[in-house]
């Protein structure tokens, strides 16, 4: 990889120490060696500090020219205090900073490079050099179960002594070990891929039947994938270039790949019809359904009806991955909220830390931070957000049944932390872990 605008090169040193073939170039601090093309080019928090608009665009295009596969561009999308200067501000440290909104940033990159970027997170986009590379990226997101559970990958995991010890530890804890709890964690990530894949492989070893997926789930994967391609303005790759598993599924469910694409297009249009979205939400079979919203844990999104999965993906096209635990889907299909509960597994009634509300018709979003709020919203009946194969599902359900038996969940005012704590105090109860105890 090439770190374009690397400053003094600290990140390059870090990457090289971990076995990544990395180079760095900076017009002020590292000019002795000219940059060379690389599979991946990183342009990290550089555009913000360039005052001249023409130079800013030239820098973006220059970085893109060096990328053989993908350019990663990141900018700050938070606001700065300072004196107005050009299209940015001069900060208290006497430095220039250009503040982008998310929508402005994505539009700017697309306009400068004539390529639609894929949004990875607020202020971070991936710009692929060709549609095939972007297609592979989207396929990796669409086939969360099947393509990550290739037989060879699962067999290798099952044979690994390190992985077997990790599975034993997960079984003992009743949850996934944290990185600091397992000396093997980083090595397993290096061998088998990102955290989500490691979790799924581990869960499958605990329950070999978990995540096998039904015939309908496989069909839903294909529909999601095809709709994602169309949302990104991409065509289905030539049939012969598709993964064998995808080709087999298309042959099973459709007369031709063209029929599959047509059905996906119709499905994509249907997410704009509120009655269709509401029907999918009311019959989802997973998630916590309220009058106008469906709440679902991140681990269960792949079990949603295809129409709702596409809505969640459409929202991530606007904000990327914002580190969420629960998605709140409004049943008119216009709003998706990504809710962060960092203590979801470990705390019986976790507090909401942050909510990112995405308004799809305007491609806009708003962030609300609850970290310093004295009375944040909290969760009850966590098991309703999950699939039954979630490792802690039975534990969560047992707690809800006990709280229900004690008459704690019928109150309309228990949705905030202070009210809930007051109720427990009045009832002389305490919750330790996921058990209700009488507080004498």
N, C-alpha and C positions, 0 to 999 in steps of 0.2 A: 504494500500500500504506500501511497504518497500522502504525507501531511503537508498540504499546500498552504503556506502562511503559518509555519509551525512555531513562530517565535524563537525561543532559545532551544527548542527541540526536546523538551522534557517528555512529551508524550512519545516521541520516537524512541528515546532511551527506554522508556517503560515497555513499549511493545517489543523491542528487540530482546529485552531481557526475558520475555515470555515466548520467544521463538517465532515471532512474526517478522517476516522480511519487510522492513519498513525503511523509508527514506523521508527526509524532511527538507523543505526549502522555505526560506523567508527572505523578502527583499531587503530587510534591514539586518537580521541577525545571522542568517546562514546563506551567504551568497557565493561561497567559493565553488560549490558544485551545482551545476544546473540541474533542475528537476528532470526526471525521466518518466515515461509513461508507466502506469501501474494498473493492475486489475481494479483496485479500489483507490479513489482519491477522496481525501477528507478536506473540506473547506470549513473549518470549525470556528465560528464566532469571529470571522474576518470581515465580512461585509458590513457589520455594524459600525466599524471604526474607520471606514473609508469615507472621507468627506465629499470627494468629487464624484458625481453620479456616473460620468463616463468611465472613470477609473474603476468604479465599483462593478459596473457591468462587464468591463474588459477583464477584470479579475475573475469573475464568475465564469465567463466563457473560456478563459485561459485554463482554469482548473478542469473544466469539463473536457477540454481537448486532450488533457493528459490521461483521462480515465478510459480504460479499455472495457470495463464492465459497468461500473456504477460510480457516480459522484454523490457523496454525502454532504449536504449543505446544512449548516446550523446557524441560526441567528437568535438574538435575544428578542423575545416577544413580550417582555415585561416593560413597564414604563420607567422613564428616567426623569429625575428632577434636574433642571438646569436651564440655561439661557438658550433661547431659540437661535439656531445657526444653520443656514441652509435648510435641508429637509430633516435635520436632527436637532440635537442640543449639545451645548458644551457643559460638561458636568463639573461638580465641585473640585474634581481632580484635574481640571483643565484638559480633559480628553473629549474628543468628539464621539457621540453615540447616535446612531440612527435607530429609532425604535420602529419595528414592523408590527402591524397586526398580523394574525395568522393568515387571513384571507389575502392581505396585501403581499405577504411573503410568497405564498404559493403562486399568485398571479405574476409576481415579479420574476420568479425563476422561470415560469413557463414562457413569459414574454421574451426574456433575454435569451433563452436557449432553444425556443421553439419546440420544447418537449414537455409533455405533461408529467410532473413529478408525482411520486407516490409519497403520501404523508406518513411519516413514521411516528411523530410525536409533535407536540406544540413546539414550533421553531425548528423542526428537523424534517428534511425531505430526502428521498432517494431519487436520483435522476439516472435512469438506466440508458445505456448506449443503444440498445435495440429492444424491440418488443419481446423477443424471445426471452431475454433476461428478466424483463418485468413480468412476463407470463410465469416463469418459474417461481418468482417471488410470490405472486398471487396464488399459485397452486399450493405452495407451502402453507399459506394461510387458510386456504379453503379446505384442504384435506387434513384436518387436525388429527383425525383418528387413523385413517387407513394408511396414508403414505408415511406417517411416522411409525407405524407398526409393521414395517416390512419384516418378513420372516427372518431375514439374515440379521437384522438389527436386534430383534427380540432374542434370537438364539444366542447371539454374541453376549447380550446382557445377561441372559440366564446362565451362560457358562462362566462368566466373570466372578471370581472369588470375591473381589471387592464389591461388586454389585450385590452378591448374595448376602454379604454382611450388612450392606445398606438396607436391603429388604427386611432382614431380621430386626434391625434397629427401628425401621418404620413400623413394623408390626408390633413391637414392644411399646413404642410411644403412642401408637394409635393415630399417628399423623406423620407427615413428611418431616424428617430431621431438618433442622436449620443448618446453614453452612457452618456455623460455629460449633454445632453439635457433632459433626461428622468430619473426621480427618480425610475421608475419601471424597467428599463432596466436589471439590474443585477438579480432582482427577476424573471423576465420573462425568462431569460437565464437559471436560476436554475430550473424553472418549465417545460420549453418546449424544452430545448436543445440548441445547438450551434447557433451562430449568423445567419448562413445561413438558418437554419430551422425557426428561428424567423422571418426573412425577408419574407420567402415564406408563412408562415402562415398569416402574416400581409397583404401581397399582395393579398392573396386569399380572405381575408375579405373585402378588398377594391373592388376587382372585383371577385365575386364568381366563374366566369367562367375561371379565369386565372389558368394556370398550370394543367388543367384537363387532358391534353394530348390526343392525338388522338390514334386510334387503331395502327397506324404505329409507334407512339412514344413508346407505350408499348412494341411492338415487338422489337424496337431498344434497349430498356432498357435490355431486356433479352439477346439479342445478345451481347451487351456490357459486361454484367455480365459474360457470358460464355467465351468470349474471354479473359477477365481479369483473370479468373481462369486459363486458359491455359497458359497465359503469366507468371503466378506465379507458373506454374508446378503443379497445383492442379486439382483434379478431381471433377466433379459435385457431390455434396453430394447425398446420397440416396434420391429418389424422395419423400418418406414420410417425410423427415426432412426439405424439402423446405417450405418457407412461403406459406400460402394458395394462396395468390395473384399470386405468381410465378408459382405454380402448375396450377392454372387456365389459366394463359397465355400460358404456354407450351401446355396444352391440346387444346387451341384455335388455335394456330398457327402451331403446328407440330403434326405428327402422334405419335411421342414418344420423350422422352428426348434425346435418342441417335441421332435422326435426327437433333434435335436442336444443339447438340454438334458438329456434323459433319459440319453443316452449319457455325457455329462459327469458326471452325478450318479453313475452306476454306476462310472465311472472314479475319482471322488473316494472312494467307499467302498472301492475296491480298494487304496488306499494304506495302509489299515489291515491288509491281509493280507500278512504277511511273504513268503509264497511268491510272490505276485504281484510284489512289489518286487524280490526276488532274481532272478526271471526277467527282469525288465526290465533289471536291472543286468548280468546275464551275457550279454545279447544286445544291449547298448547300441550297440556298434560304434564308440564313442568313449570316451576316458578310459582310465585305468590301473586294471585290475581286479586286486585282491588277493583273499585268501580271503574276507574279510567286508566289504570296502569297495571303493567305486569312487571314484577321484580324477579330477576333471575341471577344466580351466581355465575361468575365467569366460567367455572368448570362445566356448567350445564348449557351454555349457549349453543353448542353443537347439537344438542337434543331439541332445540326449538324448531318449529315449522320453518321451512325455507324462507318464507316471506319475512319472518322476523329476523332470521339470521342476516338476510340481505340488508335490512334496515340498520342493524348494528354495524355491519361493514360500511354502509354508506356514512354513518356517523364517524367511524374511524378514518374515513377519507378526509374528513374535515379537521380532526384534532390528532389523529394518530393514536398511539397507545399512551394513555395518561395514567397508567398504573392503577387501574380500577379493580374492584372486587365484585361489585354488583351493578348490573345494568337495569335501569328503570325505563321501560318502553311504554310510551303513551299510546293508548289504543286507537288514536286517530292517525298514527304513523308520522306525526310531525316533529316529535321531540324524543330524543334519547338522552338520558342522563347517566353518566358514568360516576358511580359512587365508590369512594375509597374507605374501606374499613380495615385498617392494618392489623387489627387484632381479631379478625373474623374467626380463626380456628381456636384461639387460646382463651378468649374472653366470652363468657356466656351471652352478654348483651353488648356487643362492641359499639363504640361511638363512631359516628360519621366524622371523618377528618376533612374530606373535600368532595365537592360535587361539581362536575363539569357538565353543563347543560347544553346540548347541541340542538339547535333549531334547524332542521333539515331544509325547509323551503328557502331560507335565506342563506344557507351555508355559513351560519354564524354560531358562536358559542359564548357562554359566560361561565366564569369560575366563581364558586363561593367556598371560602375557607372557613372551617369550623375548628381549626386546631387550637385557637385561643379562646373559644367560646366556653363559657362556664356551664352551659346547659345544652349540649349538642343532642341531636336526634340519636336514638339507639335502635338496635334491631331486636325483634322477638321472633320466635318460631323460625329459626334459621333453616331448619330442615326443609321448609317449604320452598326454599330457593334452590334446592339441590336435587340431583339425581340420587336415587336410593343407593347407588354403588359408591357414593362419596365415603371416604374412610370414617368420618366422624358422624355420619348421618344418624345412626342409631343412638349415639350419645346425645346429639342435639334433640332428637325426637323424644327421648326419655325425659329430658329436662322440660320440654314443652308440656308433655302429658302431666307431669307433676305440678307445674305451675298452673295448668288449667284446673287440675283437681283441687288446688288450694284457692281457686277463684281469683287468681292474679291477672289473668289475661283478658278478662271481660271488661276492664275499665277503659274508657275512651281517652284517658289522659296519661297513659304510660309510655308515650312515644318519645319522651325526653328524659335525660339522665336524672335530673333533680326530682322530677315527679316519681320516677320509678324507685329511686333511693328512698324517698319519703314513704312510699307505699310499703316497701320492705321493712322499714324501721317501725312503722305503725303496726304491722303484722308480726313484728318480732321475728323476722326471718333474715337469713343471710344466704348468699349464693357463693359457694366455694368451688372453683373450677366450673363444672357443669352439674352441680348438685345443690339442692335446696336444703338448708339446715335451719333448725330452730335456734334462734339467738337468745340464749338465756343470760 
